[in-house]
Amino acid sequence: MSIEEAVKMLAMATQMFEDIGRLSMAAKHYKDIADIYEKEEDFGKAMEYYDKAADLYSGENIESTSNQCKLKVAQYAAQTKQYERATQIYQTVAKNSMNNNLLKYSVKGYLLNAGLCQICGKDIVAVQNAIESYQELDPTFSGTRECKFLQDLAASIDEMDVEKFTEVVKEFDSMIRLCH
């Protein structure tokens, strides 16, 4: 079976599940379609279907799976230089995770990713404002390595100091790997 045929069959199943109100099953199939496109490296289509899955999971109050799908959208948005979209998603997931005891420990990572996307947007004032808003959202963020890293990156960019920027990245990477 070709990829197009598999996607077509899953899309038909998804529509049937939506029609009978089985939204979590429809969401699962949207996620399956997104996974197929992800493997094919069609990130635009993968984002589209992860987004649909996230919406349905959220509508069914399955927030952790919805967040997983949203994070995939954010990841691919960042990879395709849609930094504003990625930033918004990371910030939304961080806010949604604040009141969940299992998810709140991931908030600093989401805020770090949002901040890095802000930096890629090249508006240093927006970056500094974002860092302040992250500290207001999560008061524990202020004392984290992630917050210091974003602040130091923003300062080195503002000062146009390439050596400082490189040192900040090297220091952070020695504590917390930036790339897998």
Phi and psi restraints in degrees (value plus and minus 20) as a CYANA .aco file:
   2 SER   PHI     -96.5   -56.5
   2 SER   PSI     145.3   185.3
   3 ILE   PHI     -82.4   -42.4
   3 ILE   PSI     -62.0   -22.0
   4 GLU   PHI     -81.0   -41.0
   4 GLU   PSI     -60.9   -20.9
   5 GLU   PHI     -87.4   -47.4
   5 GLU   PSI     -61.5   -21.5
   6 ALA   PHI     -81.6   -41.6
   6 ALA   PSI     -65.3   -25.3
   7 VAL   PHI     -83.6   -43.6
   7 VAL   PSI     -61.8   -21.8
   8 LYS   PHI     -80.8   -40.8
   8 LYS   PSI     -64.5   -24.5
   9 MET   PHI     -85.8   -45.8
   9 MET   PSI     -63.4   -23.4
  10 LEU   PHI     -83.9   -43.9
  10 LEU   PSI     -58.7   -18.7
  11 ALA   PHI     -84.6   -44.6
  11 ALA   PSI     -58.6   -18.6
  12 MET   PHI     -85.1   -45.1
  12 MET   PSI     -63.4   -23.4
  13 ALA   PHI     -82.8   -42.8
  13 ALA   PSI     -60.8   -20.8
  14 THR   PHI     -79.8   -39.8
  14 THR   PSI     -65.8   -25.8
  15 GLN   PHI     -81.9   -41.9
  15 GLN   PSI     -60.8   -20.8
  16 MET   PHI     -83.7   -43.7
  16 MET   PSI     -64.0   -24.0
  17 PHE   PHI     -84.5   -44.5
  17 PHE   PSI     -58.8   -18.8
  18 GLU   PHI     -84.2   -44.2
  18 GLU   PSI     -62.3   -22.3
  19 ASP   PHI     -80.6   -40.6
  19 ASP   PSI     -53.9   -13.9
  20 ILE   PHI    -117.6   -77.6
  20 ILE   PSI     -12.4    27.6
  21 GLY   PHI      61.8   101.8
  21 GLY   PSI      -5.7    34.3
  22 ARG   PHI    -112.9   -72.9
  22 ARG   PSI      50.8    90.8
  23 LEU   PHI     -88.1   -48.1
  23 LEU   PSI     -53.3   -13.3
  24 SER   PHI     -88.0   -48.0
  24 SER   PSI     -54.2   -14.2
  25 MET   PHI     -89.4   -49.4
  25 MET   PSI     -59.6   -19.6
  26 ALA   PHI     -82.3   -42.3
  26 ALA   PSI     -63.2   -23.2
  27 ALA   PHI     -80.9   -40.9
  27 ALA   PSI     -61.7   -21.7
  28 LYS   PHI     -79.3   -39.3
  28 LYS   PSI     -62.1   -22.1
  29 HIS   PHI     -91.6   -51.6
  29 HIS   PSI     -55.3   -15.3
  30 TYR   PHI     -80.1   -40.1
  30 TYR   PSI     -62.1   -22.1
  31 LYS   PHI     -84.1   -44.1
  31 LYS   PSI     -60.2   -20.2
  32 ASP   PHI     -80.4   -40.4
  32 ASP   PSI     -62.5   -22.5
  33 ILE   PHI     -83.0   -43.0
  33 ILE   PSI     -64.3   -24.3
  34 ALA   PHI     -79.9   -39.9
  34 ALA   PSI     -61.8   -21.8
  35 ASP   PHI     -80.5   -40.5
  35 ASP   PSI     -59.7   -19.7
  36 ILE   PHI     -82.2   -42.2
  36 ILE   PSI     -68.9   -28.9
  37 TYR   PHI     -84.7   -44.7
  37 TYR   PSI     -53.9   -13.9
  38 GLU   PHI     -82.3   -42.3
  38 GLU   PSI     -65.5   -25.5
  39 LYS   PHI     -83.2   -43.2
  39 LYS   PSI     -51.3   -11.3
  40 GLU   PHI    -103.5   -63.5
  40 GLU   PSI     -21.3    18.7
  41 GLU   PHI      40.2    80.2
  41 GLU   PSI      11.3    51.3
  42 ASP   PHI    -117.2   -77.2
  42 ASP   PSI      61.8   101.8
  43 PHE   PHI     -90.4   -50.4
  43 PHE   PSI     -47.7    -7.7
  44 GLY   PHI     -82.6   -42.6
  44 GLY   PSI     -68.8   -28.8
  45 LYS   PHI     -87.9   -47.9
  45 LYS   PSI     -59.3   -19.3
  46 ALA   PHI     -79.0   -39.0
  46 ALA   PSI     -65.2   -25.2
  47 MET   PHI     -81.4   -41.4
  47 MET   PSI     -62.5   -22.5
  48 GLU   PHI     -77.3   -37.3
  48 GLU   PSI     -66.3   -26.3
  49 TYR   PHI    -100.1   -60.1
  49 TYR   PSI     -52.1   -12.1
  50 TYR   PHI     -84.1   -44.1
  50 TYR   PSI     -57.5   -17.5
  51 ASP   PHI     -83.2   -43.2
  51 ASP   PSI     -64.7   -24.7
  52 LYS   PHI     -82.6   -42.6
  52 LYS   PSI     -63.2   -23.2
  53 ALA   PHI     -82.6   -42.6
  53 ALA   PSI     -63.7   -23.7
  54 ALA   PHI     -79.6   -39.6
  54 ALA   PSI     -63.9   -23.9
  55 ASP   PHI     -81.3   -41.3
  55 ASP   PSI     -65.1   -25.1
  56 LEU   PHI     -88.3   -48.3
  56 LEU   PSI     -62.5   -22.5
  57 TYR   PHI     -80.7   -40.7
  57 TYR   PSI     -61.3   -21.3
  58 SER   PHI     -83.3   -43.3
  58 SER   PSI     -62.0   -22.0
  59 GLY   PHI     -82.3   -42.3
  59 GLY   PSI     -45.5    -5.5
  60 GLU   PHI    -115.8   -75.8
  60 GLU   PSI     -11.4    28.6
  61 ASN   PHI      39.8    79.8
  61 ASN   PSI      14.4    54.4
  62 ILE   PHI    -124.3   -84.3
  62 ILE   PSI      51.1    91.1
  63 GLU   PHI     -86.9   -46.9
  63 GLU   PSI     -57.1   -17.1
  64 SER   PHI     -85.2   -45.2
  64 SER   PSI     -60.1   -20.1
  65 THR   PHI     -92.2   -52.2
  65 THR   PSI     -56.3   -16.3
  66 SER   PHI     -79.9   -39.9
  66 SER   PSI     -65.4   -25.4
  67 ASN   PHI     -82.5   -42.5
  67 ASN   PSI     -59.6   -19.6
  68 GLN   PHI     -78.9   -38.9
  68 GLN   PSI     -63.1   -23.1
  69 CYS   PHI     -87.0   -47.0
  69 CYS   PSI     -62.7   -22.7
  70 LYS   PHI     -81.1   -41.1
  70 LYS   PSI     -59.9   -19.9
  71 LEU   PHI     -85.1   -45.1
  71 LEU   PSI     -53.6   -13.6
  72 LYS   PHI     -84.4   -44.4
  72 LYS   PSI     -62.5   -22.5
  73 VAL   PHI     -81.1   -41.1
  73 VAL   PSI     -65.1   -25.1
  74 ALA   PHI     -81.4   -41.4
  74 ALA   PSI     -64.1   -24.1
  75 GLN   PHI     -78.3   -38.3
  75 GLN   PSI     -68.8   -28.8
  76 TYR   PHI     -94.2   -54.2
  76 TYR   PSI     -49.8    -9.8
  77 ALA   PHI     -82.8   -42.8
  77 ALA   PSI     -63.9   -23.9
  78 ALA   PHI     -84.5   -44.5
  78 ALA   PSI     -62.8   -22.8
  79 GLN   PHI     -84.0   -44.0
  79 GLN   PSI     -48.7    -8.7
  80 THR   PHI    -120.2   -80.2
  80 THR   PSI      -0.1    39.9
  81 LYS   PHI      43.9    83.9
  81 LYS   PSI       7.4    47.4
  82 GLN   PHI    -115.6   -75.6
  82 GLN   PSI      45.3    85.3
  83 TYR   PHI     -83.8   -43.8
  83 TYR   PSI     -58.4   -18.4
  84 GLU   PHI     -84.1   -44.1
  84 GLU   PSI     -63.6   -23.6
  85 ARG   PHI     -82.1   -42.1
  85 ARG   PSI     -66.1   -26.1
  86 ALA   PHI     -81.5   -41.5
  86 ALA   PSI     -63.7   -23.7
  87 THR   PHI     -78.2   -38.2
  87 THR   PSI     -68.2   -28.2
  88 GLN   PHI     -79.4   -39.4
  88 GLN   PSI     -62.3   -22.3
  89 ILE   PHI     -86.9   -46.9
  89 ILE   PSI     -67.0   -27.0
  90 TYR   PHI     -79.4   -39.4
  90 TYR   PSI     -61.1   -21.1
  91 GLN   PHI     -85.4   -45.4
  91 GLN   PSI     -62.0   -22.0
  92 THR   PHI     -83.4   -43.4
  92 THR   PSI     -65.1   -25.1
  93 VAL   PHI     -84.3   -44.3
  93 VAL   PSI     -58.9   -18.9
  94 ALA   PHI     -81.1   -41.1
  94 ALA   PSI     -67.1   -27.1
  95 LYS   PHI     -81.1   -41.1
  95 LYS   PSI     -63.2   -23.2
  96 ASN   PHI     -86.7   -46.7
  96 ASN   PSI     -43.9    -3.9
  97 SER   PHI    -109.2   -69.2
  97 SER   PSI     -33.0     7.0
  98 MET   PHI     -80.7   -40.7
  98 MET   PSI     -55.7   -15.7
  99 ASN   PHI    -116.7   -76.7
  99 ASN   PSI     -10.5    29.5
 100 ASN   PHI    -130.9   -90.9
 100 ASN   PSI      97.9   137.9
 101 ASN   PHI     -77.9   -37.9
 101 ASN   PSI     -53.2   -13.2
 102 LEU   PHI     -98.4   -58.4
 102 LEU   PSI     -50.4   -10.4
 103 LEU   PHI    -115.5   -75.5
 103 LEU   PSI     -39.3     0.7
 104 LYS   PHI     -84.8   -44.8
 104 LYS   PSI     -40.7    -0.7
 105 TYR   PHI     -95.4   -55.4
 105 TYR   PSI     -33.5     6.5
 106 SER   PHI    -110.3   -70.3
 106 SER   PSI     -29.0    11.0
 107 VAL   PHI     -78.1   -38.1
 107 VAL   PSI     -63.4   -23.4
 108 LYS   PHI     -82.2   -42.2
 108 LYS   PSI     -53.8   -13.8
 109 GLY   PHI     -87.8   -47.8
 109 GLY   PSI     -60.1   -20.1
 110 TYR   PHI     -85.5   -45.5
 110 TYR   PSI     -60.8   -20.8
 111 LEU   PHI     -88.1   -48.1
 111 LEU   PSI     -56.6   -16.6
 112 LEU   PHI     -80.4   -40.4
 112 LEU   PSI     -68.7   -28.7
 113 ASN   PHI     -81.4   -41.4
 113 ASN   PSI     -61.0   -21.0
 114 ALA   PHI     -81.3   -41.3
 114 ALA   PSI     -64.0   -24.0
 115 GLY   PHI     -83.7   -43.7
 115 GLY   PSI     -60.9   -20.9
 116 LEU   PHI     -84.2   -44.2
 116 LEU   PSI     -58.6   -18.6
 117 CYS   PHI     -85.4   -45.4
 117 CYS   PSI     -58.2   -18.2
 118 GLN   PHI     -80.2   -40.2
 118 GLN   PSI     -64.2   -24.2
 119 ILE   PHI     -80.6   -40.6
 119 ILE   PSI     -60.5   -20.5
 120 CYS   PHI     -84.2   -44.2
 120 CYS   PSI     -44.6    -4.6
 121 GLY   PHI     -92.8   -52.8
 121 GLY   PSI     -31.4     8.6
 122 LYS   PHI      47.4    87.4
 122 LYS   PSI      -0.2    39.8
 123 ASP   PHI    -128.7   -88.7
 123 ASP   PSI      77.8   117.8
 124 ILE   PHI     -84.3   -44.3
 124 ILE   PSI     -53.4   -13.4
 125 VAL   PHI     -86.0   -46.0
 125 VAL   PSI     -61.9   -21.9
 126 ALA   PHI     -82.4   -42.4
 126 ALA   PSI     -57.5   -17.5
 127 VAL   PHI     -83.4   -43.4
 127 VAL   PSI     -68.0   -28.0
 128 GLN   PHI     -83.4   -43.4
 128 GLN   PSI     -61.0   -21.0
 129 ASN   PHI     -84.5   -44.5
 129 ASN   PSI     -59.0   -19.0
 130 ALA   PHI     -83.5   -43.5
 130 ALA   PSI     -64.2   -24.2
 131 ILE   PHI     -79.5   -39.5
 131 ILE   PSI     -62.7   -22.7
 132 GLU   PHI     -81.7   -41.7
 132 GLU   PSI     -62.9   -22.9
 133 SER   PHI     -87.6   -47.6
 133 SER   PSI     -52.5   -12.5
 134 TYR   PHI     -86.4   -46.4
 134 TYR   PSI     -57.5   -17.5
 135 GLN   PHI     -88.2   -48.2
 135 GLN   PSI     -52.9   -12.9
 136 GLU   PHI     -92.6   -52.6
 136 GLU   PSI     -60.3   -20.3
 137 LEU   PHI     -82.5   -42.5
 137 LEU   PSI     -66.4   -26.4
 138 ASP   PHI    -150.0  -110.0
 138 ASP   PSI      77.0   117.0
 139 PRO   PHI     -76.6   -36.6
 139 PRO   PSI     -44.7    -4.7
 140 THR   PHI     -96.0   -56.0
 140 THR   PSI     -34.2     5.8
 141 PHE   PHI     -84.3   -44.3
 141 PHE   PSI     -52.8   -12.8
 142 SER   PHI     -73.7   -33.7
 142 SER   PSI     -58.6   -18.6
 143 GLY   PHI    -112.3   -72.3
 143 GLY   PSI      -8.8    31.2
 144 THR   PHI    -112.8   -72.8
 144 THR   PSI     138.4   178.4
 145 ARG   PHI     -80.3   -40.3
 145 ARG   PSI     -56.7   -16.7
 146 GLU   PHI     -82.0   -42.0
 146 GLU   PSI     -62.9   -22.9
 147 CYS   PHI     -85.5   -45.5
 147 CYS   PSI     -66.5   -26.5
 148 LYS   PHI     -80.5   -40.5
 148 LYS   PSI     -60.9   -20.9
 149 PHE   PHI     -79.6   -39.6
 149 PHE   PSI     -68.9   -28.9
 150 LEU   PHI     -82.1   -42.1
 150 LEU   PSI     -62.8   -22.8
 151 GLN   PHI     -82.6   -42.6
 151 GLN   PSI     -64.9   -24.9
 152 ASP   PHI     -87.4   -47.4
 152 ASP   PSI     -58.5   -18.5
 153 LEU   PHI     -81.9   -41.9
 153 LEU   PSI     -67.2   -27.2
 154 ALA   PHI     -79.7   -39.7
 154 ALA   PSI     -62.7   -22.7
 155 ALA   PHI     -84.2   -44.2
 155 ALA   PSI     -63.9   -23.9
 156 SER   PHI     -86.1   -46.1
 156 SER   PSI     -54.8   -14.8
 157 ILE   PHI     -90.0   -50.0
 157 ILE   PSI     -64.0   -24.0
 158 ASP   PHI     -80.1   -40.1
 158 ASP   PSI     -58.2   -18.2
 159 GLU   PHI    -104.4   -64.4
 159 GLU   PSI     -24.2    15.8
 160 MET   PHI      32.3    72.3
 160 MET   PSI      23.0    63.0
 161 ASP   PHI    -125.0   -85.0
 161 ASP   PSI      77.2   117.2
 162 VAL   PHI     -84.7   -44.7
 162 VAL   PSI     -60.6   -20.6
 163 GLU   PHI     -82.4   -42.4
 163 GLU   PSI     -64.3   -24.3
 164 LYS   PHI     -83.3   -43.3
 164 LYS   PSI     -63.3   -23.3
 165 PHE   PHI     -77.1   -37.1
 165 PHE   PSI     -68.8   -28.8
 166 THR   PHI     -81.1   -41.1
 166 THR   PSI     -63.1   -23.1
 167 GLU   PHI     -85.3   -45.3
 167 GLU   PSI     -60.8   -20.8
 168 VAL   PHI     -81.5   -41.5
 168 VAL   PSI     -65.4   -25.4
 169 VAL   PHI     -84.8   -44.8
 169 VAL   PSI     -64.5   -24.5
 170 LYS   PHI     -81.3   -41.3
 170 LYS   PSI     -64.4   -24.4
 171 GLU   PHI     -83.2   -43.2
 171 GLU   PSI     -66.4   -26.4
 172 PHE   PHI     -85.1   -45.1
 172 PHE   PSI     -62.5   -22.5
 173 ASP   PHI     -84.1   -44.1
 173 ASP   PSI     -48.5    -8.5
 174 SER   PHI     -91.5   -51.5
 174 SER   PSI     -44.9    -4.9
 175 MET   PHI    -113.5   -73.5
 175 MET   PSI     -65.1   -25.1
 176 ILE   PHI    -152.9  -112.9
 176 ILE   PSI      95.2   135.2
 177 ARG   PHI     -80.1   -40.1
 177 ARG   PSI     108.1   148.1
 178 LEU   PHI    -101.6   -61.6
 178 LEU   PSI     -52.9   -12.9
 179 CYS   PHI    -139.1   -99.1
 179 CYS   PSI     128.8   168.8
